[in-house]
Amino acid sequence: VVHVKEHEVFERQGDDLFTDVPIKFTLATLGGTIQVPTLQGKATLKIPAGTQSGTTFRLKGRGMPQLRGGAHGDQLIRVHVEVPTTLTSEQRKKLE
């Protein structure tokens, strides 16, 4: 019997790993790149302009190794857009 302990960053589903990553509103709107944690260290993930909260990106082969064979599962990154709760009047004007 093997017990798998929950991890604070990764959630395992079979050979795939899921990671939730918050991103800033401006990054979701304009696009850019972020660093995301993987089992092998950090990886760069490109965020396209107009990304919506809840969008999932796939990093092929960055998941758990398969029990039989040398292949690995994938890592899926779910992004959550952080929307500011308060704005200055200048920030509000720029958004309008």
Backbone as a ProteinNet text record, in pm:
[ID]
protein_1_A
[PRIMARY]
VVHVKEHEVFERQGDDLFTDVPIKFTLATLGGTIQVPTLQGKATLKIPAGTQSGTTFRLKGRGMPQLRGGAHGDQLIRVHVEVPTTLTSEQRKKLE
[TERTIARY]
85.1	0	89.6	59.4	133.4	38.1	78.6	0.1	71.7	-2.6	55.2	15.5	116	93	57.1	-38.6	-75.5	40.1	55.5	161.9	101.1	175.4	120.2	114.9	192	195.6	130	152.9	107.1	-8.5	-100.2	-210.2	-196.2	-189.6	-167	-298.8	-311.6	-424.2	-364.7	-344.3	-277.2	-131.6	-86.1	51.3	62.6	-50.1	-49.5	-45.6	17.1	21.8	-51.9	-129.1	-198.9	-138.5	-124.4	-72	-158.6	-200	-274.7	-177.4	-182.2	-90.8	-170.7	-157.4	-223.1	-141	-210	-142.4	-210.4	-136	-189.8	-284.5	-379.2	-477.6	-409.4	-304	-234.3	-166.6	-109.8	-46.7	-150.9	-266.2	-373.1	-423.7	-428.7	-479.2	-379.8	-254.2	-153.7	-67.8	-63.3	21	161.8	238.5	376.1	420.6	522.2	572.1	580.7	569.3	583.8	670.7	725.1	798.4	702.2	694.9	607.8	691	651.4	726	696.1	798.7	783.4	862.7	851.6	930.5	1079.1	1115.1	1254.8	1309.6	1233.9	1275.8	1172.3	1215.7	1122.4	1119.5	1004.1	987.6	920.8	947.3	886.6	758.9	652.2	522.9	478.3	444.2	397	246.8	206.8	65.8	20.6	-70.8	-116	-207.1	-211	-298.5	-443.6	-519.7	-661.6	-688.9	-592.9	-611.4	-717.7	-810.2	-917.9	-882.1	-938.5	-918.5	-971.8	-897	-937.4	-878.3	-807.1	-743.8	-634.7	-625.7	-526.2	-425.5	-296.8	-187.1	-118.1	-69.6	-7.6	143.1	219.3	363.1	385	405.1	418.3	541.4	522	632.5	686.3	616.8	665.3	591.5	512.1	437.2	512.1	437.2	494.7	540.8	649	691.6	589.3	567.3	474.4	537.3	454.3	502	580.1	529.4	597.4	633.7	759.5	802.7	871.8	939	1016.7	942	816.6	740.5	696	663.7	611.5	474.8	394.9	267.7	294.3	189.2	199.8	175.2	219.6	185.4	88.8	-22.8	-124.9	-128.5	-113.4	-109	-242.1	-315.8	-441	-410	-440.5	-414.3	-541.2	-521.9	-631.7	-593.4	-674.9	-646.5	-684.3	-587.5	-611.9	-664.3	-787.6	-848.7	-833.8	-783.8	-765.3	-899.4	-898.7	-1022.5	-1036.9	-923.8	-928.6	-837.3	-878.6	-801.2	-790.5	-679.7	-669.9	-749.6	-778.1	-854.8	-776.6	-644.7	-560.8	-567.3	-558.3	-567.8	-704.2	-806.4	-942.4	-958	-905.2	-912.5	-839.5	-723.5	-647.2	-722.9	-792	-869.9	-991.8	-1051.9	-1169.4	-1126.4
-117.1	0	123.4	215.9	340.5	455.5	542.8	661.9	782.2	863.4	982.5	1102.6	1171.2	1288.8	1407.2	1489.9	1609.3	1707.1	1775.5	1873	2011.7	2110.7	2246.3	2317.7	2271.4	2338	2252.8	2122.6	2033.4	1946.1	1919.5	1826.3	1716.8	1593.1	1482.2	1418.4	1394.1	1317.3	1219.6	1094.7	995.7	1037	1044.6	1086.4	1236.5	1307.4	1451.3	1528.4	1644.2	1733.8	1862.2	1913.2	2040	2141.6	2263.8	2372.5	2495.5	2562.1	2687.1	2802.6	2897.4	3010.3	3140.2	3233.1	3363	3451.4	3528.2	3624.1	3759.3	3862.5	3998.1	4028	4115.9	4158.2	4211.4	4291.6	4350.1	4243.5	4141.3	4032.2	3954.6	3929.2	3858.9	3940.8	4070.4	4158.3	4176.5	4204.3	4238.7	4120.2	4015	3899.8	3918.1	3810.5	3814.8	3675.3	3668.1	3539.3	3538.6	3418.3	3400	3277.7	3269.3	3152.2	3067.4	2937.3	2846.8	2734.3	2684.8	2575.2	2443	2360.1	2224.4	2132.7	2002.8	1908.9	1922.8	1971.4	1986	2126.3	2212	2350.7	2446.1	2557.7	2655.7	2644.1	2677.1	2679.6	2811.1	2855.7	2977.9	2942.3	3013.6	2990.6	3120.6	3112.4	3230.2	3245.5	3363.9	3396.1	3484.7	3436.2	3520.3	3633.8	3740.8	3853.7	3808	3856.4	3822.4	3693.2	3641.5	3516.8	3536.2	3442.5	3448	3367.4	3405.1	3331.2	3189.2	3090.9	2951.5	2882.7	2956	2895.8	2799.2	2685	2583.2	2570.5	2572.9	2554.8	2422	2354.2	2222.5	2230.6	2173.9	2155.4	2005.2	1964.2	1821.2	1761	1641	1566.1	1619.3	1713.1	1771.5	1715.7	1609	1549.8	1435.6	1342.7	1228.5	1122.4	1051	941.1	828	762.5	650.4	531.1	450.9	337.3	239.1	208.6	116.6	192.5	217.8	291.8	420.4	480	600	729	721.1	842.3	914.9	1041.7	1123.2	1177.5	1206.4	1274.1	1420.6	1499.1	1641.8	1723.6	1847.1	1940.5	2040.9	2059.6	2152.8	2271.1	2390	2513.4	2585.6	2601.2	2677.8	2817.3	2917.7	3055	3118.5	3198.9	3272.5	3419.9	3497.9	3640.5	3712.5	3786.3	3867.6	4003.2	4031.3	4159.2	4252.1	4373	4464.9	4502.1	4510.2	4544.9	4695	4765.9	4911.9	4973.5	5086.4	5159.6	5305.3	5366.3	5510.7	5574.4	5701.3	5768.8	5768.3	5779.1	5776.2	5638.5	5532	5396.6	5373.8	5421.8	5405.2	5474.7	5597.6	5673.1	5599	5542	5469.1	5346.7	5278.2	5161.2	5202.3	5312.5	5358.5	5404.4
0	0	0	-91.6	-100	-70.6	19.3	50.6	-9.8	-82.3	-144.4	-60.5	-9.5	72.9	-15.9	28.6	-47.5	-48.3	-160.7	-176.7	-176	-128.1	-119.6	-254	-355.2	-485.6	-593.5	-591.5	-697.7	-651.6	-745.2	-722.9	-827.3	-783.8	-876.7	-917.4	-1048.7	-1103.6	-1202.5	-1159.6	-1242.6	-1259.8	-1384.3	-1412.4	-1433.2	-1433.1	-1456.7	-1325	-1329.1	-1214	-1248.4	-1154.6	-1170.9	-1074.5	-1122.7	-1041.5	-1065.7	-958.7	-969.3	-953.4	-1047.6	-1045.7	-1061	-965.5	-981.6	-1075.6	-1160.2	-1247.2	-1233.4	-1259.7	-1249.6	-1365.9	-1340.2	-1439	-1564.3	-1546.9	-1661.7	-1746.9	-1683.9	-1758.3	-1838.8	-1778	-1849.2	-1967.3	-1952.1	-2056.5	-2170.3	-2135.5	-2235.7	-2281	-2201.5	-2232.9	-2179.3	-2179.6	-2130	-2090.1	-2007.7	-1961.5	-1809.3	-1752.2	-1608.1	-1583.2	-1464.2	-1419.6	-1336.8	-1366.3	-1291.8	-1231.7	-1113.8	-1052.1	-1122.6	-1139.5	-1189.9	-1098.1	-1118.4	-1038.9	-1066.2	-1184.3	-1223.7	-1197.2	-1136	-1113.9	-1168.8	-1222.5	-1279.7	-1431.5	-1489.5	-1634.4	-1672.5	-1794.3	-1845.5	-1920	-1889.7	-1954.1	-2019.4	-2147.7	-2221.2	-2198.4	-2156.2	-2133.6	-2249.5	-2335	-2446.2	-2398.3	-2473.8	-2441.9	-2440.5	-2345.2	-2336.1	-2262.5	-2188	-2113.4	-2005.9	-1996.7	-1899.5	-1775	-1662.6	-1539.2	-1556.5	-1509.7	-1522.6	-1644.9	-1730.7	-1848.1	-1802.9	-1870.9	-1837	-1950	-1913.3	-2008.2	-1977.9	-2082.2	-2067.3	-2091.7	-1998	-2015.3	-2034.6	-2159	-2190.9	-2125.6	-2068.2	-2010.6	-1879.5	-1816.3	-1690.4	-1568.8	-1589.4	-1478.8	-1412.4	-1354.8	-1283.3	-1382.7	-1348.4	-1435	-1429	-1541.8	-1545.3	-1475.5	-1412.7	-1334.9	-1420.8	-1537.9	-1629.1	-1756	-1773.7	-1891.8	-1852.5	-1948.9	-1920.6	-1945.1	-1985.8	-2018	-1890.8	-1906.8	-1797.4	-1836.4	-1736.5	-1759.9	-1789.9	-1794.2	-1824.5	-1698.1	-1701	-1594.9	-1652.7	-1584.9	-1630.4	-1534.9	-1591	-1513.1	-1530.2	-1420.5	-1422.2	-1371.8	-1453.9	-1411.8	-1356.7	-1256	-1194.3	-1195.2	-1262.3	-1276.9	-1147.7	-1094	-975.3	-1018.9	-987.6	-1023.3	-903.8	-925.6	-813.1	-750.2	-618.7	-548.3	-527.9	-528	-515.4	-620.4	-671.8	-772.3	-732.4	-768.2	-751.7	-865.1	-853.1	-958.7	-1089.9	-1082.6	-1204.7	-1271.9	-1191.3	-1246.4	-1308.6	-1244.1	-1295.7	-1431.6	-1442.4	-1568.9	-1680.2	-1649.3	-1751.4	-1800	-1710	-1750.6	-1832.8	-1798.2	-1873.6	-2010.8
[MASK]
++++++++++++++++++++++++++++++++++++++++++++++++++++++++++++++++++++++++++++++++++++++++++++++++

